Amino acid sequence: MNAISIVPSSFPPFKHPLWHRSTTSNHVSDLQPRTLPLPYTRSHFPFLLKQHNHQSLFLTHSTMSSSNNIITHHTELTTESDFEQIVSPDGSLSICGFGSLLSERSARSTFPDLVNFRVAKLNGFRRVFAHVAPIFFERGIAKPETKEISSLSVEPCEGESLIVTVFEINKSEIPSYIEREHEFRFLAVQPETLKGDNYVTPAVLCTRYSDEEYFQNRCKGSQEIYHERYGRFGIDKIWRDDVLPCRVYCRHCVLAAKNLGDAAYDNFLDHTFLADRKTTLRKYLATTGSGIMEEEPPEPLKFRYGG
């Protein structure tokens, strides 16, 4: 099928293969993510028009593409209707995995009906162990006495590039997905194939939030909601720079990356950082974190964290 060569004049200028961007400023307010990376086919035109007309999606974050050295855009999704604007014509939503979701088994334990699980590349982000996860307390694998309580999140970072996974879920799963990833900032990002070709539709990525935004936006300023989700575990701050990886979870993510191949494994070790943003995971596992990869998960969790 031939790609459409003409777009309505109301669309912003198209800069293949990148999202439309300001040429005069690097500020977030000047970014205009009104088009998707193309090529796209005639069947995708209604989808693009729907996204173009959705005026509430203009809160954006910018990163520098490591391969093209230019500004790209990542649209923040704040409501369920925002998510629906990036649903593909077949009714599916693309999800981007960077930690435990590098494992197809883990992904299917969360999304049993996912399709098209594949390896992809994402420019302009880094992985960081800087997020305190209450599920580790629930499962008894958090070690607060040593601050080994962190799971992974990602955050924009100039010059970084991650090997990730991408898969599709049905749009009916959007509400449960939002609920499950309650403490994250949701961005619509543009992954690409390992050969550097852009996918037609964006994917949802869970990225670093802030404690202030989380409390006001997700907890609606309610101490009761915060206590139910975090406070009852003794967690008074979610996003921190003084925590270490949860050992069981860290091992699981490393094995998941290794199962994807050498490129994904090396990328995971060298482009994943501790909360200090200086120490790579490779260095950590060779020094302070040595022994993590030899530790077996607790018996009840072997199916989930066995690698």
Secondary structure, DSSP 8 states (H G I E B T S, - for coil): --B-----TTS---BTTB----SS--SGGG----S--S--BGGGHHHHHHHHH-GGG--EEEEE-TTT-SEEEEEEE-SHHHHHTT--TTSEEEEEE-SGGGSHHHHHHH-TT-EEEEEEEEEEEEEEEEEE-HHHHHTT--BTTTTEEEEEEEEEEEEEEEEEEEEEEEGGGHHHHHHHTTTSEEEEE--B-TTS-B-SS-EEEEE---HHHIIIIISTT-HHHHHHHTGGGT-S-SB-SS-EE-HHHHHHHHHHHHHT-HHHHHHHHHSEEETTSSSBHHHHHHTTTTTGGG----GGGHHHH--
